[in-house]
C-alpha cells in the first residue's frame, strides 16, 4: 500500500508573497507618480538613481515570482541556481546596457533633436 503523502496548505505563504509583491508594486507606483527630484535628477552609472531603484525592485519581484510561483524552492540547489541567477544576471545586464546606451544616445542626439515631451 502506498504511503499517504502529507499535503500542506500553502495559503499563508501565497498571501505573504502576495503582500510582499503588492508592497513592492505600491512603492514603485508611488515613486513613479512622485518622481522625487533627488532621485530623478541625480545620475549614477549613466542613469538616474530612480531608474536604478526601479530596476532593483523589479528584480526582487522577479525573484519572488520565480522562487515561489514557479516552485523553485522545491527544486534541487543546482537547478535553482542555474535558473534564478542566470535570469537575474541577464536581466541586470540587459537593463544596464539599455540605460547606459540610451543615456549616451540622448547626450549625443539631444542637442540635434527636438524631443516632444
C-alpha positions in Angstrom: 0.0 0.0 0.0 1.4 3.4 -1.0 2.3 5.8 1.8 -0.1 8.7 2.0 1.8 11.9 1.3 1.1 14.8 3.7 -0.1 17.8 1.7 0.5 21.1 3.4 -1.5 24.1 2.6 0.5 27.0 1.2 -2.3 29.5 1.6 -0.4 31.5 4.2 2.8 31.6 2.1 0.8 32.6 -1.0 -0.8 35.5 0.9 2.6 36.5 2.3 4.2 36.6 -1.1 1.2 38.4 -2.5 1.6 41.0 0.3 5.3 41.5 -0.4 4.8 41.8 -4.2 1.9 44.2 -3.6 4.0 46.4 -1.3 6.9 46.5 -3.8 4.4 47.4 -6.6 2.9 50.1 -4.4 6.4 51.6 -3.7 7.1 51.5 -7.5 3.8 53.3 -8.3 4.3 55.9 -5.6 7.9 56.6 -6.8 6.7 56.7 -10.4 4.0 59.3 -9.6 6.0 61.5 -7.3 9.4 61.2 -9.1 11.4 62.7 -6.2 13.8 65.3 -7.6 16.8 64.0 -5.6 16.3 60.5 -7.0 15.2 61.5 -10.5 17.8 64.2 -11.2 20.8 62.6 -9.6 22.8 60.4 -12.0 24.7 57.3 -11.1 26.2 54.7 -13.5 24.8 56.5 -16.6 21.2 56.8 -15.4 19.1 58.3 -12.6 19.0 56.7 -9.1 15.3 56.4 -9.6 15.8 54.1 -12.6 18.2 52.0 -10.6 15.7 51.7 -7.8 13.0 50.6 -10.3 15.4 48.0 -11.7 16.3 46.6 -8.3 12.6 46.4 -7.2 11.7 44.7 -10.5 14.5 42.2 -9.9 13.2 41.5 -6.4 9.7 40.9 -7.8 11.0 38.6 -10.5 12.9 36.7 -7.9 9.9 36.2 -5.7 7.7 35.2 -8.6 10.3 32.7 -9.8 11.1 31.3 -6.4 7.5 30.8 -5.1 5.1 30.6 -8.0 7.4 28.6 -10.3 8.2 26.4 -7.3 12.0 26.8 -7.4 12.1 26.4 -3.6 11.3 22.7 -4.1 13.9 22.1 -6.8 17.5 20.9 -6.3 20.1 23.6 -5.4 21.9 23.4 -8.8 18.8 23.9 -10.9 17.6 26.7 -8.7 20.9 28.5 -9.0 21.0 27.9 -12.8 17.5 29.4 -13.3 17.5 32.2 -10.8 21.0 33.5 -11.1 21.1 33.3 -14.9 17.8 35.2 -15.2 18.9 37.9 -12.6 22.2 38.3 -14.3 20.8 38.6 -17.8 18.0 41.0 -16.8 20.5 43.2 -14.9 23.0 43.1 -17.8 20.4 44.0 -20.5 18.8 46.7 -18.4 22.2 48.2 -17.7 23.1 48.2 -21.3 19.8 49.8 -22.3 20.1 52.5 -19.7 23.7 53.4 -20.4 23.3 53.3 -24.2 20.0 55.2 -24.0 21.7 57.9 -21.9 24.6 58.1 -24.4 22.3 58.5 -27.4 20.3 61.2 -25.5 23.6 63.1 -24.8 24.8 62.8 -28.4 21.5 63.3 -30.3 19.8 65.5 -27.7 21.2 68.8 -28.9 20.4 67.8 -32.5 16.8 66.6 -32.0 13.7 68.4 -30.7 12.2 65.9 -28.3 8.4 66.2 -27.8 8.0 66.0 -24.1 
